[in-house]
Amino acid sequence: MRKQQLWKPIAASVALTLSATAYAKVSPEEAAKLGNELTCMGGVAAANEAGTIPPFSGKWLGTPPNIEYTPNVGQHPVNPYSDDKPLFQINGKNWEEYKDNLTEGQISLLKRFPDTYRIPVYEGRRDFRYPDEICELAKKNALEAESIDGGMGFKGYMGPIPFPIPNGEYKAMQVLANHNYPYRAFTEVMEVRDLADVNSSGNITWGQTQNNTLNVITLPDQIGKPVGDIMAYSFTGTLLPTRDKGKRSLSVEPMNFTKGQRLAWAYNPGTRRVRQLPEFGFDTPAAGTSGKITIDQDRLMNGSPERYNWEVQGKREIYIPANAYSLHEEAVSYDELLTANHPNPDLMRYELRRVWVLEGTLKETHRHKYGKRVMFLDEDTWHSVMSDYYDTRGELMMHALLNYYYAFDMKAWHAGTSFYHDLNTGGYVAYNLFQDLEKGPILNAGGLKPEMYTPAALRRRAH
């Protein structure tokens, strides 16, 4: 059998349109703002003029005082703000008072479910910080990191985001790169995670998977080294629905999509064979989601950005999910959380935050389920926390939100449960559920190696 190649060049038609010129770097004067008037990741450290967004305190690194938590074993998050109460609620009757701080998707939900959908707004909290080493490397990236290949790749250092102060011709691609390459767990294991397709009547079709990821760019022995070829390795095994039980896949994620593409292999228990997938990502349905979610909607956007033209639409103050501890606590049950039409608002927490607005418009030469996607990225973390999706006719069709929390295990923000609201049917998909499970994500426990993510290893897992 011919040996399978690890990397393949992407289509020449894409590669030829990209420039090899490098762009970015900020002046020493600009970089000196990091850790001062800007946070070390580039967010504005000061409060907003109205005082409705607090100044960044960064007073906690890792587990806060008086919190009992055992790291690296999958313990559910513990809420350091358990005494907080909502300041006010945005609902179907008063939403117009707050429309300047809402997205089109949020407004659509408030109008569609005026009697039940609410956005509970809490006091803003900006208390957690990144490790000093990561902050120092972020400043080094600000001074030295460069966009290359038309913004599809970059030269820089592994560990932190590459562009804490985006600038220049490829500013939009730099903002997207910050979302795709944040400081995150170097190993993440979910022994089981649940997925729920909740229809408009509240009936649930369940999916269930096993997942693990090895993030090369944040491995302790790789942090601070120049960016390499591979970003991450991932494995997914399907447990539910029953018809798909036993299916498994693995993928290898490149750092630069002009030099390599995402490669994936799948095992099908019906044929008992492992085959390389011709394409993995984009609008391919994600495992266990009843075909409702695409692979590139995990974390709201992932993988190659090549099918869209990207533009930064400035920064806005938006009510976004933040400090989402209550939602993920062990005491939360699926019965309590997964109510009809939308998740239980009592378990949600929103804060007013400054966000980057990044818009991707589908290129005429490419296809995708979504003709436009508008992402809202928290300035403190660069994670996309909400996204509105439009069809190819320009009609709003989905509003998605991702509930992040600061994970004490990794001293950074972790992607928790996300919700994908189908604005046509009134149903939604709850993705990455673990509230009713014995364990949550096991972060930074180690034990994962690249050799566990090969076709041969996938075949061994099946027996």
Helices and strands as residue ranges (DSSP letters): H 12-15, E 23-24, H 28-31, E 88-90, G 95-101, H 104-112, E 119-121, H 132-144, E 146-148, G 149-151, E 153-155, H 171-180, E 187-198, E 204-215, G 216-218, E 230-240, G 242-244, E 248-254, E 263-268, E 273-276, G 295-297, E 308-321, G 326-328, H 334-337, G 345-347, E 350-362, E 372-378, E 384-390, E 396-407, E 412-422, E 428-433, E 442-443, G 450-452, H 455-461
